[in-house]
Amino acid sequence: MQPILILGAGPAGAAVALGLRRLGYPVTLISDWRRFAALEGVSLRVLEALRGAGLESALAQALHPSQRQVAWNGAQHAQNIEYLLDRPTFDRGLRDALHQAGVTLIHGRVLGVQSTALGHRVQVQGHEELLGEFLVEARGRQAPALDKALQQGVGNGRRGPETLSLLNRWQGPSGTAASAVHSLEDGWAWMARRSDGQCYWQLTLDVASAALPGKAQLLEYCRQRRQASALAADFFAGAAEQDLQLHARSSTAILCPQVCGAHWLRVGDAAMAVDPLSGNGIFQSLSSALQAPAVINTLLQRPERRALAGRFHQQRVEQLFLRFARIGRDFYADEQRWPEQPFWQARRHWPDQQPAHAAVDFAALRIEHAPVLRDGLVDEAEVVITPDQPLGIWHVQGVELAPLLRRLQHQPPSQALADLSPEQGRVVRGWLLAQGYRP
């Protein structure tokens, strides 16, 4: 059996590799390790997703809890604890977890990929050509676009307003870990400091309207913007910035028009990348990656279900993208001081006017056949479609919802739920009430 080739060793690529190894597949992962020592702010929800993906060991030394401050629309308040994730430490933990799982790791830059119906050939700098029956693209936003549809925003592909993030890192004095985010007339800034004195400041701007200097002057531009900010001056206490570094990256929200083929799959930011303001980057990246092993297993072992598996992956990637894009839109719309400024005007109505969460309506629930995950494969089953879950829900607490919904149409709740365990009954009743059910 030829190994499955995965390009990219971030959380998405690592999660796919570990899931495939649990299914017994040989896996070779190729990655050119990141060079900038980034820091990311993540929520408890992201940590739970990372642990669920089998990456708990990678988190052990990488987390720094901090109190997060928010200054938005002229108001300031403290948010819940934000966890500062040190990417160099986390990435080393990912490599250790992959190695322990039996994944073959190749360190090098991918020079080219040649794909045919018979398989894939990958050229890696400093290594012999690699052959694989199946290819997983997990190189994030830097993954090559499949076609011009993504750049043009046609078909199922989408691009948000063109966005650039400028990230500074430097060494300051040690102190208490903290993080903050605040809005600006032409964008927003996120800043963080670790207890060891490592400091981070990220400025996010609109590419079309930002009056940026040349590349050689960007570091000084960032320094001047930071010094002109009273919030940044207070947050960093005016300490000296030693070993100041700059990293520029695109933060444009992107949905790839096609994320699945018979012998390939795109996951993580290579499939869809959301605006960093949502704070869900790693979470959404993992969301598409966690389903990928079952999709790949189906494509390889059940060719008669290829269309079903492809529909499952494509629909869920698109739905996740729209949900996170709408959450970001609503947060941008909350800032009402500069509605006519290009940055805010372009983002307060994109991607559409649909609500991020639809209103509950028990009468609108319906039963349809849809793809689901069953025993490590994509299968088809009856699911319940709700206004907020247009792809359907198969079961809750192990209870299939379609048969239950049918029983409730002609039985009282006590009879329809009689066969459930006490815990199942409690959870299912809670779900029904949350959908607007009134017995």
Residue pairs with C-beta under 8 A, 6 or more apart in sequence:
1 25
1 26
1 133
2 26
2 119
2 131
2 132
2 133
3 25
3 26
3 27
3 28
3 104
3 132
4 20
4 25
4 26
4 27
4 28
4 132
4 133
4 134
4 135
4 136
4 296
5 28
5 29
5 30
5 120
5 122
5 130
5 132
5 134
5 135
5 136
6 13
6 16
6 17
6 27
6 28
6 29
6 30
6 135
6 136
6 138
7 13
7 30
7 31
7 110
7 113
7 122
7 135
7 136
7 137
7 138
7 139
7 143
8 29
8 30
8 31
8 137
8 138
8 139
8 140
8 143
8 268
8 270
9 29
9 31
9 33
9 91
9 94
9 95
9 98
9 105
9 138
10 91
10 94
10 138
10 140
10 268
10 269
10 285
11 50
11 53
11 55
11 94
11 268
11 282
11 285
11 286
11 289
12 138
12 140
12 267
12 268
12 269
12 270
12 285
12 286
12 288
12 289
13 29
13 31
13 136
13 138
13 139
13 267
13 268
13 289
14 29
14 53
14 55
14 58
14 94
14 97
14 98
15 53
15 54
15 55
15 286
15 289
15 290
15 292
16 136
16 138
16 267
16 289
16 292
16 293
16 296
17 27
17 29
17 98
17 101
17 103
18 53
18 54
18 55
18 97
18 98
18 101
18 103
19 53
19 54
19 289
19 290
19 292
19 293
19 294
20 27
20 293
20 296
20 297
21 27
21 101
21 102
21 103
22 293
23 293
23 297
23 376
25 296
25 297
26 104
27 102
27 103
27 104
28 103
28 104
28 105
28 106
28 130
28 132
29 98
29 103
29 104
29 105
29 106
30 106
30 108
30 110
30 122
30 124
30 130
31 105
31 106
31 107
32 107
32 108
32 109
32 110
33 91
33 107
34 87
34 88
34 91
36 167
36 169
36 245
36 247
37 86
37 87
37 88
37 169
37 198
38 87
38 88
38 167
38 169
38 200
38 247
39 84
39 85
39 86
39 87
39 169
39 192
39 194
39 198
39 200
40 84
40 85
40 87
40 281
40 282
41 68
41 82
41 83
41 84
41 85
41 179
41 190
41 192
41 279
42 82
42 83
42 85
42 279
42 282
42 283
43 80
43 82
43 83
43 279
43 280
43 283
44 80
44 81
44 83
45 280
45 283
46 83
46 280
46 282
46 283
46 286
47 59
47 63
47 83
49 282
49 283
49 286
49 287
49 290
50 56
50 58
50 59
50 282
50 286
51 59
52 290
53 286
53 289
53 290
54 97
54 101
55 93
55 94
55 97
57 93
57 96
57 97
58 90
58 92
58 93
58 94
58 96
58 97
59 85
59 90
59 93
60 93
61 89
61 93
62 85
62 86
62 87
62 89
62 90
62 93
63 83
63 84
63 85
63 86
64 83
64 84
64 85
64 86
64 177
64 194
64 195
65 81
65 82
65 83
65 84
65 177
66 81
66 82
66 83
66 84
66 176
66 177
66 178
66 179
66 192
67 78
67 79
67 81
67 82
67 178
67 179
68 78
68 79
68 80
68 81
68 82
68 178
68 179
68 180
68 181
69 76
69 77
69 78
69 79
69 178
69 179
69 180
69 181
69 235
70 76
70 77
70 78
70 79
70 180
70 181
70 182
71 180
71 181
71 182
71 183
71 231
72 181
72 182
72 183
72 334
72 335
73 183
73 334
73 335
73 336
73 337
74 337
82 179
84 177
84 179
84 192
84 194
85 282
86 194
95 105
98 105
99 105
106 124
106 127
106 130
108 124
108 125
108 126
108 127
109 124
109 125
110 122
110 123
110 124
110 125
110 139
111 123
111 124
111 125
112 122
112 123
113 120
113 121
113 122
113 123
113 135
114 120
114 121
114 122
115 121
115 135
115 263
115 264
117 262
117 263
119 131
119 132
119 133
119 263
120 131
120 132
120 133
120 134
120 135
120 263
120 264
121 129
121 130
121 131
122 129
122 130
122 131
122 132
122 135
123 129
124 130
133 263
133 300
134 263
134 264
134 265
134 296
134 299
134 300
135 263
135 264
135 265
136 264
136 265
136 266
136 267
136 292
136 296
137 143
137 264
137 265
137 266
137 267
137 270
138 266
138 267
138 268
138 270
138 289
139 270
140 268
140 269
140 270
140 273
141 249
141 250
141 254
141 269
141 270
141 273
143 266
143 269
143 270
145 151
145 256
146 256
146 257
146 258
147 257
147 258
149 155
149 157
149 257
150 157
150 159
150 254
150 256
150 257
151 159
153 159
154 257
155 257
156 255
156 257
156 258
156 314
156 318
157 254
157 255
157 256
157 257
157 258
158 253
158 254
158 255
158 321
158 325
158 351
159 252
159 253
159 254
159 255
160 252
160 253
160 254
160 275
160 325
160 347
160 350
160 351
161 206
161 208
161 252
161 253
161 346
161 347
161 350
162 206
162 207
162 208
162 250
162 252
163 204
163 205
163 206
163 207
163 250
163 251
163 252
163 253
163 275
164 204
164 205
164 206
164 207
164 210
164 212
164 248
164 249
164 250
164 251
165 202
165 203
165 204
165 205
165 248
165 249
165 250
165 251
165 276
166 202
166 203
166 204
166 205
166 218
166 221
166 222
166 246
166 247
166 248
167 200
167 201
167 202
167 246
167 247
167 248
167 249
168 199
168 200
168 201
168 202
168 219
168 222
168 223
168 226
168 241
168 244
168 245
168 246
169 198
169 199
169 200
169 244
169 245
169 247
170 198
170 199
170 241
170 242
170 243
170 244
170 245
171 197
171 198
171 199
171 241
171 242
171 243
172 193
172 197
172 198
172 199
172 236
172 239
172 240
172 241
172 242
173 197
173 239
174 195
174 196
174 197
175 193
175 195
175 197
176 195
177 192
177 193
177 194
177 195
178 192
178 193
178 235
179 190
179 191
179 192
179 193
180 190
180 191
180 192
180 231
180 235
181 188
181 189
181 190
181 191
182 188
182 189
182 231
183 335
183 337
184 203
184 229
185 337
185 338
185 341
185 343
186 205
186 206
186 209
186 210
186 341
186 342
186 343
187 203
187 204
187 205
187 206
187 210
187 343
188 203
188 204
188 277
189 201
189 202
189 203
189 204
189 229
189 232
190 200
190 201
190 202
190 204
190 276
191 199
191 200
191 201
191 202
191 232
191 235
191 236
192 199
192 200
193 199
193 200
193 235
193 236
199 236
199 239
199 241
201 222
201 226
201 232
201 236
202 276
203 222
203 225
204 251
204 276
204 277
205 212
205 343
206 342
206 343
206 346
207 252
208 342
208 346
209 341
209 342
209 343
212 218
212 221
213 220
213 221
218 246
218 248
219 244
219 246
222 246
223 241
223 244
226 232
226 233
226 236
227 233
251 275
251 276
252 273
252 275
253 273
253 274
253 275
253 321
253 325
253 328
253 351
254 269
254 272
254 273
255 271
255 272
255 317
255 318
255 321
256 266
256 270
256 271
256 272
256 317
258 266
258 314
259 265
259 266
259 267
259 271
259 272
259 288
259 313
259 314
259 317
260 266
260 295
260 309
260 310
260 313
260 314
261 310
262 299
262 303
262 306
263 299
265 292
265 295
265 296
265 299
265 313
267 285
267 288
267 289
267 292
268 285
268 286
268 288
268 289
269 281
269 285
271 288
271 317
272 284
272 288
272 317
272 318
272 320
272 321
273 281
274 280
274 281
274 284
274 321
274 324
274 325
274 328
275 324
275 325
275 328
275 347
277 328
277 331
277 332
278 284
278 324
278 327
278 328
278 331
280 324
280 327
284 320
284 321
284 324
287 316
287 320
288 313
288 316
288 317
288 320
291 312
291 313
291 316
291 373
292 313
293 376
294 373
294 376
294 377
294 378
295 309
295 310
295 312
295 313
295 378
297 376
297 377
298 305
298 306
298 308
298 309
298 377
298 378
299 306
299 309
299 310
301 377
302 309
302 377
302 378
305 377
305 378
305 379
308 371
308 378
308 379
308 380
309 371
309 378
311 371
312 371
312 372
312 373
312 378
315 371
315 391
316 391
319 390
319 391
322 351
322 352
322 354
323 356
325 350
325 351
326 351
326 352
326 354
326 355
326 356
327 356
328 347
329 347
329 348
329 349
329 350
329 351
329 356
330 356
332 344
332 347
332 348
333 348
333 349
335 344
338 344
339 345
339 348
357 388
358 386
358 387
358 388
359 387
360 386
360 387
360 388
360 434
360 435
360 436
361 387
361 435
361 436
362 432
362 435
362 436
362 437
362 438
363 436
364 386
364 387
365 384
365 385
365 386
365 405
365 435
366 384
366 385
367 382
367 383
367 384
367 385
367 402
367 405
367 406
368 382
368 383
368 385
368 392
369 380
369 381
369 382
369 383
370 380
370 381
370 382
370 383
370 385
370 391
370 392
371 378
371 379
371 380
372 378
372 379
372 380
372 381
372 383
372 394
373 379
374 381
381 394
381 400
381 402
382 400
382 402
382 403
383 391
383 392
383 393
383 394
383 401
383 402
384 392
384 393
384 401
384 402
384 405
385 391
385 392
386 392
386 393
386 435
393 401
394 400
394 401
395 401
396 427
396 428
396 431
397 423
397 424
397 427
397 428
398 424
399 420
399 424
399 428
401 431
404 416
404 417
404 428
407 415
407 416
408 416
408 432
408 437
412 439
413 429
413 432
413 439
417 425
417 428
417 429
420 428
